[in-house]
Amino acid sequence: MKNYNTSSQDIYTVKRSVLNFSSKLSTGMQKTNQNFLKDMLFGLVKSDSVLLSDIARSLDEPIDIIQIVIAAKSVS
């Protein structure tokens, strides 16, 4: 039987580490760019992939994957 409490604690710890790291990287950036960097870094870690579609799926956003990919391409 899998211990879901430990798993969710691990995810929380990793997310907190990624958010702290991204806040250091994004100092002085506009808020939208800070959010983009935060989402991209967390998506990279969570999806274990560099493909935009995989990153978008891992974020579990309530919008279509294609909309996330188009928005990410327009920022970069």
Secondary structure per residue as TSV (DSSP state, phi and psi in degrees):
chain	resnum	aa	ss	phi	psi
A	1	M	-	360.0	134.6
A	2	K	-	-83.2	138.7
A	3	N	-	-88.7	99.8
A	4	Y	H	-70.6	-28.4
A	5	N	H	-64.1	-45.3
A	6	T	H	-64.8	-40.5
A	7	S	H	-61.7	-45.4
A	8	S	H	-69.0	-32.5
A	9	Q	H	-66.8	-39.5
A	10	D	H	-63.5	-43.3
A	11	I	H	-63.1	-42.7
A	12	Y	H	-62.5	-42.7
A	13	T	H	-63.7	-43.8
A	14	V	H	-65.5	-44.2
A	15	K	H	-62.1	-42.1
A	16	R	H	-62.5	-41.1
A	17	S	H	-63.9	-43.2
A	18	V	H	-64.4	-42.1
A	19	L	H	-65.0	-40.6
A	20	N	H	-63.8	-43.4
A	21	F	H	-64.0	-44.9
A	22	S	H	-66.8	-32.9
A	23	S	H	-67.1	-33.4
A	24	K	H	-69.0	-40.0
A	25	L	H	-69.8	-33.4
A	26	S	T	-96.5	12.7
A	27	T	T	-58.5	127.0
A	28	G	T	90.6	-5.9
A	29	M	S	-84.3	161.7
A	30	Q	-	-66.6	155.4
A	31	K	H	-58.3	-40.7
A	32	T	H	-64.7	-38.4
A	33	N	H	-69.7	-34.7
A	34	Q	H	-62.9	-44.7
A	35	N	H	-64.9	-40.4
A	36	F	H	-60.5	-47.8
A	37	L	H	-61.7	-43.0
A	38	K	H	-60.4	-48.4
A	39	D	H	-65.2	-40.8
A	40	M	H	-65.6	-44.5
A	41	L	H	-65.4	-44.1
A	42	F	H	-65.8	-39.9
A	43	G	H	-63.7	-38.6
A	44	L	H	-61.7	-45.3
A	45	V	H	-67.8	-46.1
A	46	K	H	-69.2	-39.4
A	47	S	H	-85.3	-20.3
A	48	D	T	57.3	38.2
A	49	S	-	-149.6	154.8
A	50	V	-	-102.0	0.4
A	51	L	-	-76.2	130.6
A	52	L	H	-57.0	-39.5
A	53	S	H	-65.8	-37.9
A	54	D	H	-68.2	-40.5
A	55	I	H	-62.7	-44.6
A	56	A	H	-61.3	-42.6
A	57	R	H	-63.8	-36.9
A	58	S	H	-70.1	-21.9
A	59	L	T	-78.8	-14.6
A	60	D	T	53.3	45.1
A	61	E	-	-78.9	151.0
A	62	P	S	-81.6	16.1
A	63	I	S	-116.4	166.7
A	64	D	-	-62.9	145.8
A	65	I	H	-59.3	-40.1
A	66	I	H	-62.3	-34.7
A	67	Q	H	-66.9	-37.4
A	68	I	H	-67.1	-43.7
A	69	V	H	-64.3	-43.3
A	70	I	H	-63.1	-42.8
A	71	A	H	-65.5	-39.3
A	72	A	H	-66.6	-38.0
A	73	K	H	-67.7	-32.8
A	74	S	H	-73.5	-25.9
A	75	V	H	-77.6	-38.9
A	76	S	-	-82.7	360.0
